Amino acid sequence: MPKIKQPDTLENMALVGVADWIAKIGETVMPCIEEIAKNDNTSAKKILASKVHVLRSLIEYNLPWMLFDRFADEVFRSISELLERTKQSQGFRGSMSKFISKMNVAVTLTEVLLTKNLTKLHLDGIPKMLRHVFYVKFSMLKGLEHLNLGSLSGGWKTADMEPTIILGIKSLHNLKSLTINYDCTDNILEAICLNCPFLESLDLSSSKSITNQSVSYIIKCNSLKQIQLNRTGVTLEGFTKILLNCPKLEDMGRYDELGRVLEYIDLINSEAGPFNIRKYVSRYVTSNHLQLLVQLCPLLYSISLFHNSLLSDLMILIGLGELSELKLMSCDFFGDQVKQVLEVKGCNLVHLHLEHVDQLDLNALMYISQFCPTLESLTFYNCVLIQHTSLFTRKVNWYPFHSLHRLSYVCEGNDEHLEFVLSNAVNIRYVHLGSTVKTSDSLFDRILDKNPFLFLEQLRILKSEELTMLTVNRLMNGCGRLHTLTELECWSKITEDDLETIRNHIKHNNLNLDITSYQRYES
């Protein structure tokens, strides 16, 4: 049975309580600010700003700095709830001026977070009406280290956003990672590179205004380890300069022309390298690209390839001594020598992702289990697992999948394949089964008889035509660490009454089990 739900820590309760207290203060001062704003809007703004300043000073003085980022999350939650309550209270005949005054109070309360103690800020995760507060007052967040501005205007108002962002960026001298999608420009990037000497990660994906002019600024970031320039205006020449002049660079994100960059570098300067690149993601690769990759990037540990049998030979990958994460798309397990690659490099692999890979049968699963004894994460995505590709089924000599912690199984096949994996994965903690996977009570009975899932924490089965409450009860009674069991409403044979029974059982016994459906399309 799942563990009993434990009471929250006093620390977390205090953070939640202070955040709710701030929202309560906002509700209390709303009528007062509303009355003052009727006659003098300027005075109302000054009074509200004064109250927020007092709150900010109290929090900054009394709250330990190491808890401030968690506190910020609670403040965003409480103010979001306050905004929703204010919207709900606005009747059909309500005064629009009063409503705007109340909403302004709620939004202004967010300014209590404008201190040097805030180190992480992800604007994509907060209501849009709260984001403007930070756009215009970034200069107060001098301690910020991780900033995610998201898509800003989505590329619709790039020129309008530029002056505001530049003004704020100039004060963020401690910044280590920054994300600006769609709306970054050469001028913004210049301000970033001149004022953020400790910058390690930069994501400018989809910013069409970024051109080769920005390369001269990027190469001045001496600490840069990761950069994302996918769907920008930077050309092959620009990427070449970045690779040659950023010695600490480990990850260039998805860039399909990286192989051509290496060819160009090898052509103009055969003595260049080796480079510090650790991750490689590309949809276009040739055998020559792979050979240069092995030669010039010997520290690579993560590879993601879209394979084309006419252009590349996967056996070249065995030259990578540090390879531990492998993602292969659009290939044949036996025909394209995936088996041979795993036979040589599988002992180092920790993560394996196979997408649109054909020729997968029970023998292939056995090869994976034997060649990759330390595999912790395994994904089959949009694959079709077939019955047999040979006349005999090989025998396993070593405990299969005993190190496996995570399984994402989004593919078609019969019971035999899934049963083989789950029956042997005695240390499995996370299981995600796609909507095309055929499951039944009898299948899980056979699996649980062999492997009781002693360490299983999360189980997500997106859809099932055969699973019933028998499997739910057996999982709840036998899996002591299970805390997430979702998508039950997509099991055809489970009714709303069954779901209500489970909810009541969880509540009555105070179980730490979540059956709320979310992240449905995670793979």
RARADA-V416565 format. One record per pair of residues at least 24 apart in sequence whose ideal C-beta (glycine too) atoms are under 6 Angstrom apart, sorted by the first residue. I is the first residue (numbers start at 1). GAP is how many residues later the second one is. D is the distance in Angstrom with one decimal. If there is no record, write none. Layout:
I;GAP;D + I;GAP;D
//
This chain:
1;476;5.7 + 2;480;5.1 + 2;509;4.8 + 2;510;5.6 + 2;511;4.4 + 3;509;4.9 + 4;506;5.5 + 5;505;5.0 + 5;507;4.2 + 15;55;5.8 + 15;56;5.0 + 15;59;5.1 + 16;58;5.4 + 19;55;3.7 + 19;56;4.8 + 19;59;4.2 + 20;58;5.2 + 22;87;6.0 + 23;55;4.1 + 23;59;4.4 + 26;56;5.8 + 26;79;5.4 + 26;80;5.6 + 26;83;4.8 + 30;72;4.9 + 30;75;5.1 + 33;72;5.5 + 34;64;5.5 + 34;67;4.5 + 37;64;4.9 + 48;60;5.5 + 52;56;5.9 + 52;59;5.0 + 55;57;4.9 + 56;56;4.7 + 59;53;5.9 + 60;55;4.9 + 65;52;4.5 + 68;49;4.0 + 68;50;5.8 + 69;50;5.8 + 69;51;4.8 + 72;41;5.2 + 72;46;5.9 + 75;38;5.9 + 76;50;4.9 + 79;27;5.9 + 79;30;5.7 + 79;31;5.9 + 80;47;5.6 + 82;24;4.9 + 114;26;4.1 + 116;26;4.7 + 116;27;3.9 + 119;24;5.7 + 119;26;4.6 + 120;26;4.5 + 121;26;5.4 + 122;26;4.2 + 123;26;5.6 + 123;27;5.4 + 124;24;6.0 + 124;26;3.7 + 135;29;5.3 + 138;30;2.6 + 139;29;6.0 + 139;32;4.1 + 142;29;5.9 + 143;31;6.0 + 144;28;5.3 + 145;29;5.5 + 145;31;4.7 + 146;31;4.8 + 147;31;5.2 + 148;31;4.3 + 149;31;4.9 + 151;30;4.6 + 151;31;4.8 + 152;31;3.9 + 153;30;5.6 + 154;28;5.3 + 155;27;3.9 + 158;25;4.7 + 158;51;5.9 + 166;25;4.6 + 170;25;5.0 + 175;24;5.9 + 176;24;5.0 + 177;24;3.8 + 178;24;5.7 + 179;24;4.1 + 180;24;6.0 + 181;24;5.2 + 181;25;5.1 + 182;24;4.9 + 182;25;5.9 + 184;26;5.8 + 185;24;4.2 + 186;27;4.9 + 186;28;4.8 + 189;25;4.6 + 189;28;5.4 + 190;27;4.9 + 193;24;4.0 + 193;27;5.2 + 193;28;5.3 + 198;25;5.7 + 200;25;4.7 + 201;25;4.2 + 202;25;4.9 + 203;25;4.1 + 204;25;5.9 + 204;28;6.0 + 205;25;4.8 + 206;25;4.6 + 207;25;5.4 + 212;26;4.2 + 215;26;5.0 + 218;24;5.7 + 219;26;3.9 + 219;27;6.0 + 225;25;4.8 + 226;25;4.3 + 228;25;3.8 + 230;24;5.1 + 236;25;6.0 + 240;24;5.7 + 250;26;5.7 + 250;28;4.2 + 251;28;4.3 + 254;27;4.3 + 256;26;5.1 + 256;27;4.9 + 256;28;4.5 + 258;24;5.8 + 259;26;5.4 + 259;30;2.8 + 262;30;4.2 + 262;34;5.7 + 266;26;5.9 + 274;24;5.4 + 285;27;5.3 + 286;25;4.6 + 286;26;5.6 + 287;25;5.0 + 287;26;4.8 + 290;26;4.1 + 291;25;5.7 + 294;25;3.9 + 294;26;5.8 + 306;24;5.7 + 307;24;4.0 + 309;27;5.6 + 314;27;5.3 + 317;24;5.5 + 318;26;4.5 + 318;27;5.7 + 323;25;6.0 + 324;24;5.4 + 324;25;6.0 + 324;26;4.8 + 325;26;4.2 + 326;26;5.6 + 327;26;3.9 + 328;26;5.8 + 329;26;4.4 + 329;27;5.6 + 330;26;4.8 + 331;26;5.7 + 332;26;4.9 + 332;27;4.6 + 333;24;5.8 + 333;26;4.3 + 333;27;5.4 + 333;31;4.9 + 334;25;4.9 + 339;28;5.5 + 342;29;4.3 + 343;28;5.2 + 346;25;3.4 + 346;26;4.0 + 349;26;5.8 + 350;26;5.0 + 351;26;4.4 + 352;26;5.4 + 353;26;4.3 + 354;26;5.6 + 355;26;4.4 + 355;27;6.0 + 356;26;5.3 + 357;26;5.2 + 359;30;5.6 + 360;25;4.9 + 361;25;5.0 + 361;27;5.3 + 361;28;4.9 + 362;31;5.9 + 363;27;6.0 + 363;31;5.5 + 365;55;5.7 + 366;28;5.4 + 366;30;5.5 + 369;31;3.2 + 369;32;5.1 + 370;26;6.0 + 370;28;5.6 + 374;29;5.2 + 375;28;5.9 + 375;29;5.9 + 376;27;5.8 + 376;29;4.8 + 377;29;4.3 + 378;26;6.0 + 378;29;5.5 + 379;29;4.2 + 380;29;5.4 + 380;31;4.6 + 381;29;4.9 + 381;142;5.6 + 383;28;4.1 + 384;28;5.0 + 385;28;3.1 + 385;32;4.5 + 400;24;4.4 + 401;24;4.3 + 404;24;5.8 + 405;24;4.8 + 406;24;4.4 + 407;24;5.2 + 408;24;4.5 + 408;115;5.5 + 409;24;5.2 + 409;28;5.9 + 410;24;3.2 + 410;113;5.6 + 412;24;5.0 + 415;28;5.0 + 419;27;6.0 + 419;28;5.8 + 422;25;4.8 + 423;24;5.2 + 423;27;4.2 + 423;28;5.2 + 426;25;5.5 + 427;28;5.5 + 428;28;5.9 + 429;26;5.4 + 429;28;4.8 + 430;28;4.7 + 431;28;5.0 + 432;28;4.8 + 433;28;4.6 + 434;28;5.7 + 435;27;4.3 + 435;28;3.9 + 439;25;4.8 + 439;28;5.5 + 440;26;3.8 + 441;27;5.7 + 441;29;5.0 + 441;30;5.2 + 444;27;4.8 + 452;26;5.4 + 453;26;4.8 + 455;26;5.8 + 456;26;5.5 + 457;24;5.3 + 457;26;5.7 + 458;26;4.0 + 459;26;5.3 + 460;26;5.1 + 460;27;5.8 + 461;26;5.9 + 462;25;5.3 + 463;27;4.7 + 464;27;4.6 + 465;27;5.0 + 467;24;4.9 + 468;25;4.6 + 469;29;5.4 + 483;29;5.3 + 483;30;6.0 + 484;30;5.0 + 485;30;5.4 + 486;31;4.9 + 487;30;5.3 + 488;27;5.7
//
